[in-house]
Amino acid sequence: MPSTSTALWHPQAHMPSVAGDRLVITRGEGAYVETSDGRRLLDATAGLWHANIGHGRASVARAAARQMERLETYHLFGRFANLPALELAERVAAAGPVPDAKVFWTSGGSDAVELACKLARRLWQHEGRAAKRVIVSREQAYHGLHGFGTSIAGLASNREGYGSESLIPETLLVANAGLDAALGSIDAIGPERVAAVVAEPIMGTGGVIAPPPGYLPGLQAYCRAHDILFVVDEVITGFGRAGALFACERFGLEPDMVLMAKGITSGYAPLGGVLIGPRVWQPFFDGDHAPVFRHGLTYSGHATACAVAQENLDVLEQEGLVARAATLELALRRILAPLADHPLVAEVRSTAGFMAGVRLVADAPGELIARGCIERGVITRVITDNVLQICPPFVVGEDELRQIADVLAASLDEVGAAA
Ligand SMILES: Cc1ncc(COP(=O)(O)O)c(C=O)c1O
């Protein structure tokens, strides 16, 4: 019986608690999923922020099958390539916020973070500025869990316990809200030592935190002035979640690199990538003495994943889902706002993007409240700061947003009454 299997080690899980308490998802359709014990749940978290076009799209399955029947994949090392990786690179480079961009494909978001941090250091070393090695990130930041992602994590629980404060030395955490404080910290170590600043436009896992006005443009301007690469992690916000194809458009940013994953396939296949601007790619593309960037993955630009991404982007375009997400953002804000009056709620965070966080008061039992929501038919989960994550697929309607708010309220009431 798969639900009682003891072989699987779950990511980010307290395994003694998981045993006997698994929630096995067996099907998905639109904004809903079904469980192995026959329940139908509204997926208010879009899985892990990924299911932008919703679950169970047959057209995406057909695109995958068509590609697999022709060629499952072929790698991109050296002079080899496959057509879907080439075509998707053209499309995403043209649509993305980095002018004249190149695309380096990865298998997911953490891979994209790893690539960007390595490439930043590699560029400066190539340019004879090997002292520029520090990677700056922000408190509360989440950039996946590979070596660099762990080392630049702004969430202590993801960073600690590996024998030192971080796996990879020469990282710096700065304030995520106060621009002056952030820049002051960089000044203090010396911007000439900094290779790159990495920032989520809207923090996701850190608790759904939108940037204060001027923070990101200010950070970008500082980076420009000090020869520091500005890297925007759009793993969550890319492909519509911010109410624009990329959050960079919304915040007027033009970074040196943009990280992508999740929404590029809406989760129908694992794929990530980095959009890379000319400041970074030129030395690797020009001249006989251009260095080789010794990086890549077997599945960089996996052909089936890229074919799936093409169909996902077609669906986003044909159904106007990015514009829909922008409209839903306003509805979500309006519908969740009254929850702020609940005694167990400290704040409703819904400033930017079709994503919200209901921050519970510090001593509210978040896990219990999230569990109560699932029992009432709505999936949410607790992220940093005792925040309940709300970011449904873009196919939900206002009725479903109201259902989410009602279920949250009912679960909060139940826990409040029992206290
Ligand atoms: C902002 C951000 N960067 C990177 C990642 C890592 O992506 P992945 O889990 O695909 O490796 C995530 C995942 O949630 C993320 O939210």
The ligand as an ORCA input file, in Angstrom:
! r2SCAN-3c Opt
* xyz 0 1
  C      12.667     31.909     -4.942
  C      13.069     30.473     -5.106
  N      14.263     30.176     -5.623
  C      14.658     28.906     -5.805
  C      13.841     27.857     -5.456
  C      14.304     26.447     -5.650
  O      13.628     25.832     -6.682
  P      13.585     24.235     -6.794
  O      12.805     23.750     -5.617
  O      12.937     23.991     -8.131
  O      14.978     23.735     -6.775
  C      12.573     28.120     -4.932
  C      11.665     27.027     -4.563
  O      10.654     27.213     -3.932
  C      12.182     29.465     -4.735
  O      10.995     29.760     -4.191
*
